[in-house]
Amino acid sequence: MNDWPEGWSGDDRDRYGRGSASAQPESARVMRQVRRDQGAPGQGAYGRQGPSAPPYGNGVPQQPSYVDGQGHGGGYDSGYNTGQVYGAPGGGGGYGGPGEPGGGGRGPRPAPNWRKRIKWTAIVVITGLIVTSVATYFWADSKLNREVDLSKVIDRPEQGDGTNYLIVGSDSRAGLSSEQKKQLHTGSAAGKRTDSMMILHTGSNGDTLISLPRDSDVEIPTFVGSESGKTYKGTGRHVKLNAAYAEDGPELLVRTVEFNTGLKIDHYVEIGFAGFANIVDAVGGVEIDIPKGGMKDTKSGADFTAGKQTLNGDQALAFVRTRYALAGSDLDRTKNQQKFLNALANQVATPSTILNPFKLYPTMGAGLDSLIVDKDMGLYDLGKMFWAMKGVNGGDGTSMNMPISGSANGNLLWDKAKVKTLVDELKNDEKVTVSGN
């Protein structure tokens, strides 16, 4: 029985089975083409009739078909004639490049989820702001010098509507070197006295800032000593207002103001020479318009020409302390003090200060370190006072001196009728109709 395919000759059997018996060297063997497409049974790679494959048998195992769907779609393809060594893109289990369908590498990189990114960025920013704000609050709160105990003040008036602050600028030289005292023209007097006093009323009908001239004639009432706890009976003694502070400090000053006005003071705020100058320097100076004729005072150190100019800390202190170069003396000085404090409040509230941490924190530090407040004063109360002062300068309130009717023995006498009307309006949180000097 002939097991070779039909049409094969013996020579073919010799050449491809047992080798050639010829002594001549064999000619180049021709490789049969590997068919690419499955043709009809019995057809060759190019459609011509060819010998059929030998039947399986005699222990030869069945070979996998390339057309049964288990590995290769159509006819077998080595891939060499397409330039693809590892198979065409899309072949299952192939090694296509990243992003190619069916490739063995990583799939295409997903598009960034911008909504998610924005959400988490916002969460991080808001959390950071909250943490910073809370930390700043506790830092600032710890710097307040709560030294004044208003519970020691006796026989206090009834509480009215709104909030009343007593703002005091003292001539304290605490923290100043001998050179600084000379530079600031403060002198070297021991202790401290009030250099300026103001009542700031905040309420729903506008804010009111009232200057109390230091030379105001007032009566010292019965009071309890802030240090001794001893009661000192009132004798009807009249002094200048700043003498009350010199006699027994902030508590007696508050007691004296309340007794002579009938207006209850809710909070007390005091700042000394050094603190005032430091705040002005921290904000980079304050612009002030010096009136025609300029200002020169050897005692305060003021020496300014007319016109707008930016004052540093030393110059600002000289400006608010000047009285002898002014026609109205202490009354004109209180007006300059109000003018400067309003300008300072506006300078602190500018975006260049608030949004710049390198300026904001030094300003807050300089201000809070130098302030003396009452034991019940909180940062909210202090902020409310600050914004009210800024509002007064912006035209949202009233700025005035305590109404004066004349003078006696060098003391300024208050107009009692106007003062009573003014206090009643403040107590009831009504719009102020009284004008000052």
HUBELDA-V831635 format. One record per pair of residues at least 24 apart in sequence whose ideal C-beta (glycine too) atoms are under 6 Angstrom apart, sorted by the first residue. I is the first residue (numbers start at 1). J is the second residue. D is the distance in whole Angstrom. If there is no record, write none. Layout:
# HUBELDA-V831635
I,J,D ; I,J,D
This chain:
# HUBELDA-V831635
5,51,4 ; 7,51,6 ; 35,75,6 ; 36,75,5 ; 37,75,5 ; 38,67,5 ; 38,75,5 ; 140,364,6 ; 140,368,6 ; 140,379,6 ; 141,379,5 ; 143,368,4 ; 143,369,6 ; 144,373,6 ; 145,372,5 ; 146,373,6 ; 146,375,5 ; 147,372,5 ; 148,250,5 ; 148,268,5 ; 148,374,4 ; 149,375,6 ; 150,374,5 ; 152,224,6 ; 152,226,6 ; 152,251,5 ; 153,251,6 ; 153,254,5 ; 153,255,5 ; 154,224,6 ; 156,264,6 ; 157,258,6 ; 157,262,5 ; 157,264,4 ; 159,264,6 ; 160,427,3 ; 161,429,4 ; 162,201,6 ; 162,202,6 ; 162,203,3 ; 162,429,4 ; 163,202,5 ; 163,266,5 ; 164,201,5 ; 164,265,5 ; 164,266,5 ; 165,200,4 ; 165,267,5 ; 165,385,5 ; 166,265,5 ; 166,268,5 ; 167,198,5 ; 167,200,6 ; 167,269,5 ; 168,194,5 ; 168,197,5 ; 168,270,4 ; 169,195,5 ; 169,196,4 ; 169,271,6 ; 170,194,6 ; 170,270,6 ; 170,272,5 ; 171,195,5 ; 172,272,4 ; 175,274,5 ; 176,274,5 ; 184,314,6 ; 184,317,6 ; 185,300,6 ; 185,301,4 ; 186,273,6 ; 193,242,5 ; 193,246,5 ; 194,242,4 ; 194,245,4 ; 196,337,5 ; 201,426,5 ; 202,388,4 ; 203,429,4 ; 204,429,6 ; 205,429,6 ; 205,430,6 ; 205,431,5 ; 206,397,5 ; 207,388,4 ; 207,391,6 ; 207,392,5 ; 207,397,4 ; 208,397,6 ; 208,398,5 ; 208,432,5 ; 209,392,5 ; 209,399,5 ; 210,400,6 ; 210,402,6 ; 211,334,4 ; 211,338,6 ; 211,401,5 ; 212,402,5 ; 213,330,5 ; 213,334,6 ; 213,412,5 ; 214,241,6 ; 214,242,4 ; 215,240,5 ; 215,330,5 ; 215,411,6 ; 215,412,5 ; 216,241,4 ; 216,412,5 ; 217,411,4 ; 217,413,5 ; 218,256,6 ; 218,260,5 ; 221,259,4 ; 223,252,5 ; 223,255,5 ; 226,251,4 ; 240,411,6 ; 261,423,6 ; 262,423,5 ; 263,423,5 ; 267,374,6 ; 267,377,5 ; 267,381,6 ; 268,374,4 ; 269,373,5 ; 270,372,4 ; 271,370,6 ; 271,371,6 ; 275,370,2 ; 276,317,6 ; 277,313,3 ; 277,317,5 ; 278,366,4 ; 279,366,5 ; 279,367,5 ; 280,313,4 ; 280,316,4 ; 281,313,4 ; 282,362,5 ; 282,363,4 ; 282,366,4 ; 283,347,5 ; 283,348,6 ; 283,353,6 ; 283,363,5 ; 285,310,4 ; 285,311,6 ; 285,312,5 ; 286,311,6 ; 286,343,5 ; 286,344,5 ; 286,347,5 ; 295,325,6 ; 296,325,6 ; 297,322,4 ; 297,324,5 ; 297,325,4 ; 299,324,6 ; 331,401,6 ; 331,437,6 ; 334,401,6 ; 338,399,5 ; 342,393,3 ; 345,389,5 ; 345,390,4 ; 346,390,6 ; 346,393,6 ; 349,390,5 ; 398,432,5 ; 400,436,4 ; 401,436,4 ; 401,437,5 ; 402,436,6 ; 403,436,5 ; 404,437,5
